[in-house]
Amino acid sequence: MAIEIKRELIKIDATGRSIGRVATEAATMLMGKHKPQYEAHRDLGDVVEIRNAAKVQLLGNKLNQKVYYHYSGYPGGMKERGLKEIMEKNPADAIRRAVKNMLPKNRLQNGRMKRLKVHNN
């Protein structure tokens, strides 16, 4: 029995909110956990649009201490980028990374991330 998937557009304003609180809300909506017909193995989530990514609040000393790592797989290929550098270049990327880390690491993750739209203004 096929379930008809009805995707809604959910808008989240990030102004003055903690980056983790915004990412948690977005991840829940992308997975569809707010719907009564939620099933872990099906992608029933909605489209999420986050506005004002540049105005997100960073609590504590996260801006200076948080570091993201990327390893290329080659010797000496460990790259580091601080949250401060990412926020200066593209604040939407910081929120996108936070949401991606809160989603389950499975085959549905890429499809869910495609439904996430993050805007700086």
N, C-alpha and C positions, 0 to 999 in steps of 0.2 A: 504494500500500500504506500503510494507516494504522498509525501506531505508537501503541500504547496508552501514555498518559502516566500514570505512577505517581508521584504527589507524596507525599513524606514530610515530616514535621514535624521540622525541625532546630532544636535549641535551642542558643543561644550565650550564655555568661555573660560579660558585659563587665567584671566586677569586676577592677580593677587592670590592665587591658589598654589599650593605646594605641587611640585612636579610629580611626586609620587601619587598624590590623591587624584590628580587629573589622569595619570596613566592607568591607575587601578580602575577608575570608572570607565575609561575607554576600552580597556581589555575585557571587562565584564560585558559591555555592550557588543563588542566584536565577536565574542564567543556565543552570545545569545543566552547567557545565564539568567537574564532578567525576564525571559519568556517562560510560560508554563510548559511548553512543549520541548524544552531543552533536553538534548541528548548529547553526551560527550563525544560520540563518534560522528556526529553530523554538524555541518556548518550552517547554523540557523541564525547567525548574528546579523546585526544591522550595519549600515554605513555610518561611520562616525567622523564628524568634522570638528576639529579643534581650532578655535580662533585665538588670537593674541598670544601666541607662543612666546614672544619676546617679553611679555609682561608677567611670566610665570615667576612665582616666588621660590627662592632657594634658601632653605633654612640651615642654620648652623654655619659651618665653614666648608660646605660642600663645593662651593665655587672654586676654592683653592685646592682642596684635598682630593676630590673625586677624579680618578684616572680611568680611562677606557683603554684596553689593550687589544691589539690585533696582531696575530702571528701569521706570517706568510707561509710557514712550513720550511723555510730555508734557514741555515745557520746565520745568526745575526739579524733575522727578519722580524724581531719583536718591535712593534711600533707602539708608542704611547701618545695619547692625546688627553689633555686635561679638559674638564668640563668648562672651564673659563674660555679656552680656545674654541670649543664647539659652540658655546653661547654667543661668542663674538662673531663667528663666521656664519652660523645658521642655527638659531634657537629651535627651529622645528625639528632638526635632527636629534637634539637631546631628548625631546618628548617621544619621537619615533623610536629611539633606542630603548627608552624606559618601557614603552608599551610592548615592544617586541620581546623584551626579557620577561614580561609578565604573562605572555601567552604560552600555552603548552608547546613543547618542542616536538611537533609531529607534522604529518603531511598537510594538515589544515592551516598551518601557520602562515604560509605564503599567501594564500587566498584571503585570509583575514587581514593581513597587512596591506593588501591592495585596496581594501575598503576603508583604510584610515587616511584621512586627508588632514594635514596640519598646515595652518597658515600663520605667518608672523604678524600680520596686521589685525 
